[in-house]
Amino acid sequence: MTGKKRCVIDASILLDFIEGEIFETLFSLPLEFSTSDIVADEISRSYTPSELRKYGVEIIALEEEFILEIGTIQAEHTELSPNDLSVFILAREQGSFLISGTAR
Protein backbone atom coordinates (compact mmCIF):
# COMPACT_ATOMS: atom_id res chain seq x y z
CA MET A 1 0.00 0.00 0.00
CA THR A 2 1.46 3.32 -1.08
CA GLY A 3 -0.66 5.52 1.18
CA LYS A 4 -1.92 7.35 -1.88
CA LYS A 5 -5.65 7.89 -2.33
CA ARG A 6 -7.17 5.89 -5.16
CA CYS A 7 -9.19 7.79 -7.70
CA VAL A 8 -10.83 7.24 -11.04
CA ILE A 9 -10.13 9.89 -13.65
CA ASP A 10 -12.27 10.76 -16.65
CA ALA A 11 -11.34 11.78 -20.17
CA SER A 12 -12.11 15.48 -19.69
CA ILE A 13 -9.46 15.80 -16.98
CA LEU A 14 -6.90 13.80 -18.93
CA LEU A 15 -7.58 15.85 -22.06
CA ASP A 16 -7.38 19.14 -20.12
CA PHE A 17 -3.94 18.18 -18.80
CA ILE A 18 -2.85 17.14 -22.30
CA GLU A 19 -4.17 20.35 -23.86
CA GLY A 20 -2.49 22.43 -21.16
CA GLU A 21 0.78 20.63 -21.87
CA ILE A 22 1.05 19.63 -18.21
CA PHE A 23 0.07 15.96 -18.55
CA GLU A 24 3.12 14.67 -16.68
CA THR A 25 2.38 17.02 -13.77
CA LEU A 26 -0.85 15.16 -13.07
CA PHE A 27 1.12 12.12 -12.02
CA SER A 28 3.18 14.00 -9.45
CA LEU A 29 0.05 14.27 -7.29
CA PRO A 30 -0.18 11.90 -4.32
CA LEU A 31 -2.89 9.82 -6.02
CA GLU A 32 -3.24 6.42 -7.63
CA PHE A 33 -5.14 6.74 -10.89
CA SER A 34 -7.38 4.35 -12.73
CA THR A 35 -9.75 4.79 -15.63
CA SER A 36 -12.01 2.69 -17.79
CA ASP A 37 -10.88 1.09 -21.01
CA ILE A 38 -13.58 3.18 -22.70
CA VAL A 39 -11.89 6.41 -21.56
CA ALA A 40 -8.44 5.07 -22.43
CA ASP A 41 -9.71 4.42 -25.95
CA GLU A 42 -11.17 7.94 -26.15
CA ILE A 43 -7.82 9.60 -25.52
CA SER A 44 -5.71 7.06 -27.42
CA ARG A 45 -4.81 9.56 -30.16
CA SER A 46 -2.89 11.54 -27.54
CA TYR A 47 -1.69 8.73 -25.25
CA THR A 48 -2.01 5.02 -25.92
CA PRO A 49 -3.17 2.65 -23.18
CA SER A 50 0.43 1.42 -22.96
CA GLU A 51 1.68 4.97 -22.37
CA LEU A 52 -1.01 5.57 -19.73
CA ARG A 53 0.11 2.43 -17.91
CA LYS A 54 3.71 3.72 -17.95
CA TYR A 55 2.44 6.75 -16.04
CA GLY A 56 0.85 4.39 -13.53
CA VAL A 57 -2.76 4.62 -14.72
CA GLU A 58 -4.58 1.34 -14.18
CA ILE A 59 -6.93 0.71 -17.11
CA ILE A 60 -9.91 -1.38 -16.15
CA ALA A 61 -12.37 -3.12 -18.46
CA LEU A 62 -15.89 -3.03 -17.10
CA GLU A 63 -17.67 -6.32 -16.68
CA GLU A 64 -20.65 -7.01 -18.93
CA GLU A 65 -23.19 -6.29 -16.17
CA PHE A 66 -21.79 -2.77 -15.83
CA ILE A 67 -21.82 -2.21 -19.59
CA LEU A 68 -25.52 -3.09 -19.49
CA GLU A 69 -26.00 -0.72 -16.55
CA ILE A 70 -24.50 2.11 -18.62
CA GLY A 71 -27.32 1.64 -21.12
CA THR A 72 -29.95 1.60 -18.37
CA ILE A 73 -28.66 4.76 -16.71
CA GLN A 74 -28.17 6.55 -20.01
CA ALA A 75 -31.80 5.88 -20.98
CA GLU A 76 -32.82 8.03 -17.99
CA HIS A 77 -29.93 10.51 -18.14
CA THR A 78 -29.30 11.19 -21.80
CA GLU A 79 -26.98 14.09 -20.97
CA LEU A 80 -24.37 11.62 -19.73
CA SER A 81 -22.15 9.82 -22.21
CA PRO A 82 -21.17 6.16 -21.95
CA ASN A 83 -17.64 7.38 -21.15
CA ASP A 84 -18.93 9.51 -18.24
CA LEU A 85 -20.94 6.61 -16.91
CA SER A 86 -18.08 4.13 -17.28
CA VAL A 87 -15.90 6.07 -14.84
CA PHE A 88 -18.85 6.76 -12.52
CA ILE A 89 -19.57 3.04 -12.27
CA LEU A 90 -15.88 2.22 -11.91
CA ALA A 91 -15.45 4.70 -9.05
CA ARG A 92 -18.59 3.42 -7.35
CA GLU A 93 -17.46 -0.19 -7.60
CA GLN A 94 -13.94 0.58 -6.35
CA GLY A 95 -15.11 2.90 -3.61
CA SER A 96 -12.76 5.49 -5.11
CA PHE A 97 -12.98 9.20 -5.68
CA LEU A 98 -14.07 10.31 -9.14
CA ILE A 99 -12.16 13.19 -10.69
CA SER A 100 -14.25 14.61 -13.49
CA GLY A 101 -14.56 17.83 -15.40
CA THR A 102 -18.07 16.96 -16.51
CA ALA A 103 -20.45 19.50 -15.01
CA ARG A 104 -23.78 17.71 -15.13
Order of alpha helices (4+ residues) and beta strands (2+ residues): beta-alpha-alpha-beta-alpha-alpha-beta-alpha-alpha-beta
